Amino acid sequence: MTNLNILYEDNHLIVVIKPCNVLCQSDYTKDLDLLTMVKNYIKEKYHKPGNVYVGLVHRLDRPVGGIMVFAKTSKAASRLSKMIQNHEMQKEYLLVCHGNINDSGVMEDYILKEDEKSIITIKEKGKYAKLEYTTLKRKNDLNLVKVNLITGRHHQIRLQFASRKCPLYGDQLYGIQDKKQIALFAYHLKFKHPVKDEVMDFEYMPKGGIWSEFDD
């Protein structure tokens, strides 16, 4: 059976950990993606013939790991997507960045996607992007930072920190091209269940690598 790290599953949704460097859905590379892995898991576990419905309602960049929720019905997918559009799904990240970052703050910009990169642009051209952050620990030139993502733009966290001369550790696109793994992880996801009247609250901490530098 497909090897997935599953945090929760019911008839309406499934919450899993996306490994770093795995695609959310298939692209031109044809590499195995998480959406296909979830479909294969459901197909095998429940012995479902034919195609399996799984709704992709949000994404993480390929190098980024963390918590993701997938819908198992079109009804759940529609309601989860609406929550995201209305900013009712709380998404928090941990990251390690270089530079001199404040203890806490808010970043607000307008972002324009250009090919694989995004750029900070003027209000009339870009999409509004906002996040809140708190610096948890500092070690030499590195900072462990918690981010509450208010909007979800293309490469938003990576770009906003890099534009303030605090690029993420291991960010090959906007930071130092040192072939290290990017230190960005979606560790907390909170939302209202699309069918049941209850709050779903998940937390999963990144382990190993540069994260272990901040264990003490």
C-alpha positions as CSV (number, residue, x, y, z in Angstrom):
1,M,0.0,0.0,0.0
2,T,1.1,3.6,-0.7
3,N,3.3,4.8,2.1
4,L,1.6,8.0,3.4
5,N,2.0,9.8,6.7
6,I,-1.7,10.2,7.6
7,L,-2.8,12.4,10.5
8,Y,-6.5,12.0,10.0
9,E,-9.1,10.4,7.7
10,D,-12.8,10.1,7.5
11,N,-15.4,9.8,4.8
12,H,-15.1,13.4,3.8
13,L,-11.4,14.3,4.0
14,I,-7.9,13.1,4.6
15,V,-5.0,15.0,6.2
16,V,-1.5,14.0,5.3
17,I,2.1,15.1,5.6
18,K,3.6,16.2,2.2
19,P,7.2,15.1,2.1
20,C,9.8,17.7,0.9
21,N,10.5,17.7,-2.8
22,V,7.3,15.9,-3.7
23,L,4.9,17.5,-6.2
24,C,1.3,18.3,-5.0
25,Q,0.0,17.2,-8.4
26,S,1.5,15.9,-11.6
27,D,3.4,18.2,-14.0
28,Y,5.7,17.8,-17.0
29,T,8.3,15.9,-15.1
30,K,5.8,13.0,-14.6
31,D,7.4,12.5,-11.1
32,L,5.1,10.7,-8.6
33,D,3.0,13.4,-6.9
34,L,1.1,13.5,-3.6
35,L,-2.4,13.7,-5.2
36,T,-1.7,10.4,-7.0
37,M,-0.3,8.9,-3.9
38,V,-3.5,9.7,-1.9
39,K,-5.7,8.4,-4.7
40,N,-3.7,5.1,-4.8
41,Y,-3.9,4.8,-1.1
42,I,-7.7,5.1,-1.1
43,K,-8.1,2.8,-4.1
44,E,-6.0,0.1,-2.5
45,K,-7.4,0.4,1.1
46,Y,-11.0,0.4,0.1
47,H,-10.7,-1.8,-3.0
48,K,-12.3,0.9,-5.2
49,P,-12.6,0.0,-8.9
50,G,-12.1,2.7,-11.5
51,N,-11.2,6.3,-10.8
52,V,-11.0,7.6,-7.2
53,Y,-12.1,11.2,-6.5
54,V,-9.7,13.3,-4.4
55,G,-10.0,17.1,-4.4
56,L,-6.8,19.2,-4.2
57,V,-7.9,22.4,-2.4
58,H,-4.5,24.0,-1.6
59,R,-0.9,23.6,-2.5
60,L,2.7,23.7,-1.2
61,D,5.7,24.4,-3.4
62,R,7.5,21.3,-4.4
63,P,10.5,21.7,-2.1
64,V,8.3,22.6,0.9
65,G,6.9,19.9,3.3
66,G,4.1,20.0,5.7
67,I,0.4,19.4,6.5
68,M,-2.1,19.2,3.6
69,V,-5.8,18.4,3.6
70,F,-7.4,16.6,0.6
71,A,-11.2,16.3,0.0
72,K,-12.7,12.9,-0.6
73,T,-16.0,14.2,-2.0
74,S,-16.8,17.1,-4.3
75,K,-19.0,18.6,-1.5
76,A,-16.1,18.7,0.9
77,A,-13.8,20.1,-1.8
78,S,-16.2,23.0,-2.5
79,R,-16.6,23.9,1.1
80,L,-12.9,23.7,1.9
81,S,-12.1,25.8,-1.2
82,K,-14.6,28.4,0.0
83,M,-13.0,28.5,3.5
84,I,-9.6,29.2,1.9
85,Q,-11.1,31.9,-0.3
86,N,-12.6,33.5,2.8
87,H,-9.4,33.2,4.8
88,E,-11.2,30.9,7.2
89,M,-8.5,28.2,7.1
90,Q,-5.5,29.0,9.4
91,K,-2.2,28.0,8.0
92,E,1.0,28.4,10.0
93,Y,4.6,27.7,8.9
94,L,8.0,27.4,10.5
95,L,11.0,28.6,8.6
96,V,14.7,29.3,9.1
97,C,15.9,32.5,7.5
98,H,19.2,34.4,7.3
99,G,19.6,38.1,8.2
100,N,18.4,40.5,10.8
101,I,14.7,39.9,11.2
102,N,12.6,41.7,13.8
103,D,11.1,39.9,16.8
104,S,7.7,40.1,15.2
105,G,5.9,42.0,12.5
106,V,3.6,42.1,9.5
107,M,4.7,41.9,5.8
108,E,2.4,43.4,3.2
109,D,3.2,43.6,-0.5
110,Y,1.8,43.2,-4.0
111,I,3.1,40.1,-5.8
112,L,3.1,39.4,-9.5
113,K,3.9,35.9,-10.8
114,E,6.4,35.9,-13.7
115,D,7.1,32.4,-15.0
116,E,8.6,30.3,-12.2
117,K,9.5,33.4,-10.1
118,S,7.4,36.0,-8.5
119,I,8.3,39.6,-7.9
120,I,7.3,42.4,-5.5
121,T,5.4,44.9,-7.6
122,I,3.1,47.9,-7.4
123,K,-0.5,47.8,-6.2
124,E,-2.0,48.3,-9.6
125,K,-0.3,45.2,-11.1
126,G,0.2,42.7,-8.3
127,K,-2.0,40.7,-6.0
128,Y,-2.2,41.7,-2.3
129,A,-0.1,39.5,0.0
130,K,0.0,39.6,3.8
131,L,1.6,37.5,6.5
132,E,2.3,37.9,10.2
133,Y,5.5,36.5,11.8
134,T,7.1,35.9,15.2
135,T,10.8,35.1,15.6
136,L,11.1,32.2,18.1
137,K,14.9,31.7,18.3
138,R,18.1,33.1,16.9
139,K,21.4,31.3,16.3
140,N,24.3,33.1,14.7
141,D,23.0,34.4,11.3
142,L,20.0,32.2,11.4
143,N,16.5,32.7,12.8
144,L,13.7,30.3,13.5
145,V,10.4,32.1,12.6
146,K,6.7,31.2,12.9
147,V,4.5,32.6,10.1
148,N,0.8,33.0,10.0
149,L,-0.1,33.1,6.3
150,I,-3.0,35.5,5.7
151,T,-3.1,35.2,1.9
152,G,-1.6,32.5,-0.3
153,R,0.3,33.9,-3.2
154,H,2.8,32.2,-5.5
155,H,6.0,31.8,-3.4
156,Q,4.7,34.4,-1.0
157,I,6.6,33.6,2.1
158,R,9.9,32.9,0.3
159,L,9.6,36.1,-1.7
160,Q,8.5,38.4,1.1
161,F,11.4,37.4,3.4
162,A,14.0,37.5,0.6
163,S,12.8,41.0,-0.5
164,R,13.7,42.1,3.1
165,K,17.2,40.6,2.9
166,C,16.2,37.7,5.0
167,P,16.1,34.8,2.5
168,L,15.1,31.4,3.7
169,Y,17.8,28.9,4.4
170,G,18.2,26.6,1.4
171,D,15.9,28.6,-0.9
172,Q,17.6,28.0,-4.3
173,L,15.3,30.4,-6.1
174,Y,15.3,33.6,-4.0
175,G,18.2,33.0,-1.6
176,I,21.7,31.4,-1.6
177,Q,22.2,28.8,-4.2
178,D,23.9,26.3,-2.0
179,K,21.9,23.1,-2.9
180,K,20.7,22.8,0.7
181,Q,17.1,21.8,1.5
182,I,14.8,24.7,2.0
183,A,13.7,25.3,5.6
184,L,10.0,26.0,5.2
185,F,7.4,23.7,6.7
186,A,3.6,23.9,7.0
187,Y,3.4,22.7,10.6
188,H,-0.1,23.9,11.7
189,L,-3.4,23.6,9.9
190,K,-6.8,24.6,11.5
191,F,-10.2,24.7,9.9
192,K,-13.8,23.8,10.4
193,H,-14.8,20.4,9.2
194,P,-16.7,20.8,5.9
195,V,-19.6,18.5,7.1
196,K,-19.3,17.9,10.8
197,D,-19.8,20.7,13.3
198,E,-16.3,20.6,14.8
199,V,-12.9,22.3,14.5
200,M,-10.0,20.3,13.0
201,D,-6.7,21.3,14.4
202,F,-3.4,19.6,13.3
203,E,0.2,20.2,14.2
204,Y,3.3,18.4,13.0
205,M,6.9,19.6,13.7
206,P,9.7,19.3,11.1
207,K,12.6,17.1,12.2
208,G,16.3,16.7,11.4
209,G,18.5,18.8,9.2
210,I,18.7,22.5,10.0
211,W,15.7,22.2,12.3
212,S,17.7,20.2,14.8
213,E,20.0,23.3,15.3
214,F,17.1,24.9,17.2
215,D,16.2,22.0,19.4
216,D,18.0,23.3,22.5
